Amino acid sequence: MKKIISTLFKISVSAILLIYLFRKIDIKDVLQNMQGMYIPYILIGMGLYILGQVVCAYRWKLLSEILDFQYRLKEFVILYFAGLFFSLFLPTAVGGDVGKCYFLARRDGKILPAIVSVLADRGTGLVVIVLLSGVSLYLYGWTHIPQQITFGILIANILLIIALIAPFFIGKYLSMLGRPAALSLTFWKNPSSLVKAIAISFVFHMMIIMIHILIGLSLNLNIPWRYYFFLIPLVVTISMLPISLAGLGIREGAYVYFLSLIGIPQTEAMTFAFGWLFIVMVSSLLGGLSLFSSTVKRKGLAGLTVRQDA
């Protein structure tokens, strides 16, 4: 019952936000703008997005190996696209993670390590998001960013540095908090792999920024390249808040607000947001269906079980 109420609440939040936005923005103008987008840039963006998921799958593989999941990269790619595919239909921006945990733990029942590996995968991405937001203060300039947001970014970066360093000094005390904490500390016992995973996350988020730059170029929007380092981390973080349907509505509102700070009209900002949503949805469908088809048709859902022939 609680899940039903939670889902209805998220649907309501998304609906209210979209209704509010489209009372201020004419959907016909947005759709007309989308028709005028430069298609080659959008196609390149789709290709980058799909490639980015392969990069993320490699990051997840690297982190999972620390927890003794010894599977081939191909299997992690399949599971990553499976999670991406499910996230299109589940009522949360991280809903696909549930599917990834399920399929990774399906073979040998290592549920907790599977959950920790997925959280670590998300965590390394969050590390880079916070760091990029800090870099944006230097690249774009403090005076151009609202004071409250600047303060929040600084606090987030300070807390991040503490969170990354603390386990090296108080790890033995943190491990007393239980098995989940002990498993999480395993990553700090393998600092080279942890640093490599964070570096991979940096590569992925640079690809995401490049996709957004392509969307801006396809719409002939005058967005300074430095501003993308500020825009993307904040929008990604806001869309992960578990208060809407897979980030729908709150994400578009964030794009409209932050782009308005540099003088981008609301209609163009909403078109920009829809351009990103289009790339994500089409890429997720194409990638997920193509990887699902060969396995599901041949073996059914059980075929998604990963093999241990590393």
N, C-alpha and C positions, 0 to 999 in steps of 0.2 A: 504493500500500500504506500509506504514511504517513497519507493522508487517511482511509483505512478505520479504521486504528488510532486516529486522533484522534477520529473520529466515535464509535467504540465506547467510547472513554474517556469522552467527554462524556455519552453515553447512560447509562453506568454511574454516573457522578457524579450525574446527575439522578435516576436510579432509587434509588440508595442514600439520597440526601437525602430523597426523597419517602417511601420506606419508613420511614426514621427518624422523620420527622414524623408519619406516620400510625400509628406504633406508640404515639405519645404523644397523638394526637388522633383521635377517632372520626369517620371520614368521614361516617357517617350523620348525626351532629350538624351537621357542616359543611353538608351538603346540605339538611338541614332548616332551618338558619338562612338559607340562600340562598333558599329558598322563601318566607321571611318578609320578604325585602327589599322596600322600597317601590319598586315598578316605575317610577313616573314619574321618580324621581331617576336610576335606571339608564338610562332612555331619554334623558334630558337629557345624561347622561354620554356616551352613545354619540354623540349629536349633536355634543357638544363635541369628542370625540376625532376624529371625521371632519373637522370644521371645522379642528381643529388641524393635520391633515395638509395641508390646503390652505394654511394659514399657513406651514408648513414648506416646502412646494413653492415658495411665493413667495420665501422666504429663499434656497432653493437656486438659484432663477432669478437672483436678485440677485447671488449669488456667482459663478454660472456666466457671467454677462454680463461680469464682469471678465476672464474667460479666453476671451472672444470666442465664447461659445455664445449666439447670438441667436435664441431660440425663444420661442414663445408660452407664457403661463402655463398654458394648458390642457394643453400637452404635458408640462410639468413635473409637473402634478398627476397625469396619467396615469402617468408614470414613478414618481412617489412612491408611488402606490397599488400599482403593480406590485411595487416593492421591498417594500412592507409585506406584500403578499400572499405573496411568495416567502419572507419571513422567518418565516412560519408553518410552513414545511416544511423550511427549511434548518437545519442543526445549529449555529447560532450566533445570538446576539442581533443581530449586524450582518450576517447573511447576505444580507439584502435589498439591502445596499449594493453587493454584487457585481453584482446584476441591474441596478441603477440605472447603474452605471459602464458596463456592457455596452451597454445601450440608448442611453445618451447618446452614446457613442463610435461607435455603429453606423453613422451616416450618413457621417461624413467621416474616421473612423479616428483621431481625436484621443484616444487612449487615456489618455495621461498627464494631460492637462488634465482629462479626465473624472474620473479617480481623485482628482486634487487638489481638484476642485470638491466631490466627495462627502465627502472628508476635511475640507474647510473647513466644509461644512454640519454635519458631526458636531462639529467643533471649536468652532464658535460655540455649539452646544448645551452642550458640556462646560464652556465658559467660564461660562455662566449657572448650570449645576449647581453648580460650585465656589463662585461668588459667593453663591448662595442658601444654601449650607451655611454660609458665613461669616455671612450675615445671621441665620441661625437661632441662632447663638451669642448674638447680641444680643437677638433676639425672645424666645427661650425661656429664656435664662439659662445661664451657664456651669456653675453648680453642679448642674444637672439632667441634664447630659450626661456620660457616662463620660470620664474624663481622657484616656485613650488616643485616643478619637475626637476630642475637642476639639483635642488636639495635632496629629492628622493633618489636621483641617480647616484649622487655622492654617497649617501647612506648605504644604498644597495651595494656599491663597490667596496666600501669599508667592511660591511658584513661578509661579503664574498671572500675577501682576503683573509679575514679571521677564520671563516669556515674551512678554507683550503689549508691553512697553516695549523690550526688547532689540533687536528688528529695526529700530527707528528709528535706533539708534546703530551697530549692527554689521552692518547689512544687507548691505553690500558684501562683507564677509568671509563671511557665511553663504551668499551666492550662489555662492561658490566651491565649495561642497559638491556642486554638480551641478544639473542641470535641475529635478529635483523641488523643491529648495530655492529655486531662482530663481523658479519658478512660484508657490510658496507666498508668497514675498515680494511678489508682485504685489498681494496684498490690502492690505499695509501702505502701498503706493503709492496706494491708494484708501481713505484712512481714513474718509471719510464713508460709503461703502458698507459698510465693515467694521463701523462703529458701528451703522449701520442694521440689519445682519444680526444683531448681538448684541441689539439692542432687540427685534427680531422673535422671537428665541429666548426672551427674557424673557417676552414675551406668551404664547408657546406653553407655557412651563413653568408660568406662572400658570394657564393653562387645565388643565394636568395636575393641578396642586394642587387646583383647583376640582373636578375629577372625583373625586379622592380624598375631598374633603370631602363630596361627594354620596354616595359609597359609605358613608362613616362615618355620615352622617345616615340613610341607608336602613336601616342596621342598628342605629340608636339607640345608637351607641358614643360614649362620653364622651371624645373626643379633642380637646384644646385646639387651636384653629386655628393657633396659633404652632408647634405641634409638627409640622405638615405640612411646614413649611419645612426642618425637620431630617430628617424621615422620607424624603421623596420623593427629594431629591438623593442620599442614601446608598443607597437601594434601587436607584435607576436606575444608579448607578455600579457597585454590586456585581453587578447582573444583566448588565452588559456584559462581565464577566470571561469570557474564552474557555475556561472549564473545564466548562461544562455545556451541555445541549441547549437552545439559545435562552434561556438563563437560567432554565430550568425547575428547580425544586427549590431552587436557591440564592436565587432571588428570594423564593419563599414563605418560606424559612427566615429571610431578612432581615426580612420583614414581621413574622413571629412574634416574632423576637428584639427588634426595636426597639419594637414595640407593647407587649411585655411590660414594657418599662422604665417605662411609665406605667400599669401595672396592668391592661392589657387581657388577658383570658383567652386561652389559646392557641387554643381552638376559634373564638372570635370573630375573633381575628387571622387565622387561616387562612381563615375565611369572607371577611374583608376582602380578602385576597390573591386568592382565587378570584373575587371580584367584579370586581377589576381585570382579571384574566386573561380573564374572560368578556367584558367590554367591549372589550378589545383584539382578541380573536379574532373576535367577531361583527362589530365595526366594520370590521376588516380584510377579512373575507370579503365583507361587503356592499359596502364601498367598492371593493375590488379587482375583484370580479365585475361590478359595475355598469359600471365604467370599462373593464374588459376586453371585455365582451360586444359592445359596438357596434363595436369595432375588430377583435377577433379573428374574430368571425363574418363580418365583411365582407371582411377582407384577410388574415387569418391572423396569425401572430406578427410578420411583417414590418411589419404595420400599426402596430406600436408605434414604428417609426422616426420620430423627430421631424422636423418640417418646418422650413424656414428662412424661412418667410413671416411674420417677426415684424411 
